[in-house]
């Protein structure tokens, strides 16, 4: 198997996933923050690089579970650093090195092959968070 085809299949789900066409709804950070599994009536969302993924029904993002720290947030930095620390769960990642940005891109690819895209985060400048 060539390295290129090995890379292509690297992020494929073990079981085929039927995804809906991506939506381009604008989602505010305030709404996203309620999509953390702790607000009744809200879905479970994780945003990566401005794209919002619906992880509802995926147990590992539920309260008390391994990846709950990412739920309702845009954990770009934490994903790039392969960190589960709450202090790393931030949208900012421009200051990271190329290898860390590649890890973040790999996570984006991983999510895009498993979870429906439900919208994009409203642009409001990350600097004022």
C-alpha positions as CSV (number, residue, x, y, z in Angstrom):
1,X,0.0,0.0,0.0
2,X,1.4,3.4,-0.9
3,X,1.9,6.0,1.7
4,X,-0.7,8.3,0.0
5,X,-3.4,5.7,0.0
6,X,-2.5,4.7,3.6
7,X,-2.9,8.4,4.6
8,X,-6.3,8.6,2.8
9,X,-7.7,5.7,4.7
10,X,-6.1,6.7,8.0
11,X,-9.2,8.6,9.2
12,X,-11.9,6.4,7.7
13,X,-14.4,5.2,10.3
14,X,-14.3,1.5,11.1
15,X,-18.1,1.3,10.4
16,X,-19.5,3.3,7.4
17,X,-21.2,6.5,8.5
18,X,-24.0,8.1,6.5
19,X,-23.6,11.8,6.9
20,X,-26.2,14.5,6.0
21,X,-25.1,17.3,3.6
22,X,-23.2,20.0,5.6
23,X,-25.3,22.9,6.8
24,X,-24.1,26.4,6.8
25,X,-26.2,27.8,9.6
26,X,-24.5,30.5,11.7
27,X,-24.1,29.4,15.3
28,X,-23.1,31.9,18.0
29,X,-20.5,31.0,20.7
30,X,-23.2,31.6,23.3
31,X,-25.5,28.9,21.7
32,X,-22.5,26.6,21.2
33,X,-21.7,26.9,25.0
34,X,-25.2,25.5,25.8
35,X,-24.5,22.5,23.5
36,X,-22.4,20.8,26.2
37,X,-24.7,18.0,27.3
38,X,-25.6,19.8,30.5
39,X,-28.5,22.0,29.1
40,X,-31.7,20.1,28.6
41,X,-33.1,20.4,25.1
42,X,-29.8,21.3,23.4
43,X,-27.8,19.0,21.1
44,X,-24.2,18.1,21.8
45,X,-21.8,20.1,19.6
46,X,-18.0,20.5,19.2
47,X,-16.5,23.2,16.9
48,X,-13.2,22.8,15.1
49,X,-11.7,25.7,13.2
50,X,-15.0,27.4,13.0
51,X,-17.0,24.4,11.8
52,X,-19.6,23.0,14.2
53,X,-20.0,19.2,14.4
54,X,-23.0,17.4,16.0
55,X,-21.7,14.8,18.3
56,X,-25.1,14.1,19.9
57,X,-25.4,10.5,20.9
58,X,-21.7,9.9,21.0
59,X,-21.2,8.8,24.6
60,X,-17.6,9.9,25.0
61,X,-18.7,13.6,24.8
62,X,-21.4,13.3,27.5
63,X,-21.0,14.9,30.9
64,X,-18.5,12.9,33.0
65,X,-17.0,11.2,30.0
66,X,-13.5,11.3,28.5
67,X,-14.1,14.0,25.9
68,X,-16.7,16.1,27.6
69,X,-14.1,18.8,28.1
70,X,-14.6,19.6,24.3
71,X,-18.4,19.6,24.4
72,X,-20.0,23.0,23.7
73,X,-16.6,24.5,22.8
74,X,-14.1,25.1,20.1
75,X,-11.1,23.2,21.5
76,X,-8.6,23.9,18.6
77,X,-5.6,24.3,20.8
78,X,-6.3,21.2,22.9
79,X,-6.8,19.1,19.8
80,X,-3.6,20.4,18.3
81,X,-1.7,19.6,21.5
82,X,-3.5,16.3,22.0
83,X,-4.5,17.6,25.4
84,X,-7.6,16.9,27.6
85,X,-6.7,19.7,30.0
86,X,-9.4,22.3,30.4
87,X,-6.9,25.1,30.3
88,X,-5.9,24.1,26.7
89,X,-9.5,24.1,25.5
90,X,-9.3,27.4,23.5
91,X,-10.1,28.4,20.0
92,X,-6.7,30.1,19.4
93,X,-4.1,28.1,17.6
94,X,-2.2,30.5,15.3
95,X,0.9,30.5,17.5
96,X,1.3,26.7,17.3
97,X,4.0,25.1,15.1
98,X,3.3,23.5,11.8
99,X,3.3,19.9,13.2
100,X,0.7,20.9,15.9
101,X,-1.4,22.6,13.2
102,X,-1.2,19.4,11.2
103,X,-2.5,17.4,14.2
104,X,-5.5,19.9,14.4
105,X,-6.1,19.4,10.7
106,X,-6.1,15.6,11.2
107,X,-8.7,16.0,13.9
108,X,-10.8,18.1,11.6
109,X,-10.6,15.4,9.0
110,X,-11.4,12.7,11.6
111,X,-14.6,14.7,12.7
112,X,-15.7,15.5,9.2
113,X,-15.8,11.7,8.4
114,X,-17.9,10.9,11.4
115,X,-20.1,13.7,12.5
116,X,-22.6,15.9,10.7
117,X,-21.6,19.5,10.1
118,X,-24.4,21.7,11.5
119,X,-23.0,25.1,10.8
120,X,-20.2,27.6,11.3
121,X,-19.4,29.7,14.2
122,X,-20.3,33.3,14.0
123,X,-17.2,35.4,13.4
124,X,-16.7,37.8,16.3
125,X,-12.9,37.9,16.6
126,X,-11.3,35.5,19.0
127,X,-9.2,38.1,20.7
128,X,-12.1,39.4,22.9
129,X,-12.8,36.0,24.5
